[in-house]
Amino acid sequence: EHRFLAYFILILVIVNFAVSIFQNYDRRAKFFSKMALHICGAQIILGILNVLLKIPTLLTALHTGMGVALLSVLYIALYYRLSARGDKFPAKSFQAIETELA
């Protein structure tokens, strides 16, 4: 069910945030892990409001958008965590993308 997946994701985000604090992660990875925790909280509030207000269209769109934002922020946190360790990452670096766009 949808709620159990939400609880599971919340637990994973909390664990990720706690690990980022106690281990020597890059400061940017810590920042994005903290941001993911805040987004997860907002996502839960939006989910509760969706249920209480009988699924209004605007809240449903915001809830979906927050899910995308959560996925994106966790991906960026993973990128900074792995790049700080010197691991190869399957995507171009953000600097390379910015250079191409300029």
N, C-alpha and C positions, 0 to 999 in steps of 0.2 A: 504494500500500500504506500501511497505517496508520503504519508506522515512518517512512516518508519524509515524511508529513504532520507527524509529531511533530518531525522534524529541522527542517523548514521553519518550524514555529511557534517552536521554540527559537531559531532564528536571528533571526526577527523580534522576539521578545521581547528578545533580547540587544541588537539594534540599537536598539530603542525605548529601552531602559535607557541605552545609551551616548549616544544623542542627548539624552535628558533631562538627563544630567549636563553635557554640553558646551554646551547651549543654555540660555537663561534661562527654564526652565519654572517654573511654580508649584511651591512646595514640596510641596503635596499631590499633584500629578501625579508628581513625582519619587518620593514615598513609595509611591504605588500602582504605579509602574513597577518599583520595587525589589521590592515584594511579589509582583508578577507573575513576576519572575525566580525568587524563592524557590518559589512555587507550581509553576512549570514544572519546577524541579529535583525537587520532591516527586512531581510527576506522572510524571516519567521513572523515578524509583525505584519507584513503585507499578507502572508498566508492566512493568519488568524483573521485579519480584516476581511479577506475574501470570503471566508466561511461565514462570518457574522453578518456581513452585508449582502449575502446571497449572490456572490460573484459578479460585481459590477465590471463593466468592460475596462474602464481606466485602471482599476486595481489589478485586474488580470494581466493587462499589458505591462504594468509596472513590475508585477511579480515575475513575469517572464523575463523582462529586461534585467532585473536584479540577478536572476539565475545566470544569464549570459555574462553579466559583470562579475559575478563570483567566479565563474569558470575562467574568465580572462585574467582576473587578478591572481588567481592561484597559478595559472600558467606563467605569468610574469614572475611571480615569487620563485617558482621552480627554475625558471631561466636564470635568475640572478644567483640562486643558491648553487646551481651546477656550474655556472660560468666563473664564480668566485673560486671554486675548487679546481678549475682548469679542465673540467670535463668537456668533451665535445657535445654540442647541442645540435639537434637536427635542423634548426632554423638559422637564418641569417641573424647577425647581431643587429641590435637596434641602431647602432651607429651606421652600419652599412645601409640599412633601409632609409635612414634620414639623409644620407649622402645621395642616394639614388633619387629621392624625392626633391632634393634641393636643386 
